[in-house]
């Protein structure tokens, strides 16, 4: 096997969510920034809120004249 072809593995990589939750995991990146985690994801929290990325929900509502 070739030497020095594998990336460095960090067993204590820090995961930072937009909601403020942080936890550690193993990864090849030292810091991982995510938009959703198990503390704020609708599947795990039981709340139904629409996660809008790049205004797609608003554009859909405008296109089909949907009122909240």
N, C-alpha and C positions, 0 to 999 in steps of 0.2 A: 504494500500500500504506500501511496505517496505521503510524505510528511508535509505538515504545514498547509494543508488545503482546507481544513475545517475552520469555520469561524469560531471565535472565542465564545464560550458558554458562560453565562452569568446565572448561577443558581439563586441569586437574591435580586433579580431584576424587579424594579419598582413599576407598578402599573398605576397610572393616575387617570381618573375619570373626570369628565367635565362637572359632574355633580359634587365633586370634592372627595369621593371615596378613593382610598389608596390601599393597595395590597401588594404582596410580593409573590413572585412566581419564577420559574426558570425560563430563560430565553437567551437568544443570541444578541439582544439589544439590552442595554443597561436601563433605559427608561422607555416605557411604552405609554403613549397618551391615547386614550380611547374616548368615544362619545357616549357609549352606553355600557353599563356594567350590571351585575346582578342586583345591585341596590336600587337602580333607577329604571331598569328595563321593564316594560309593561307586562311581559310574560311572568316575571318573577314577583312583581309588586301587586298584580291583580288590578291595577288601574289601567283604564283605556285612555291614553292620550296619543295624539298623532305626532309622530316624530317627523318634522318637516326638514327636508334637506334641500337647500337651494331654492326654496319657494315653490316647490312642485304642488303642494296642497293648495296654496292660495291661487295658483294659476289654474288648477283643476276647478276650484270653486267659482272663479270668475268665468271660465269658459262655459260652465253648465248652469250658471246663475243659482248656485246653491247657497242658501242662507243658513247661518248657524241656529 
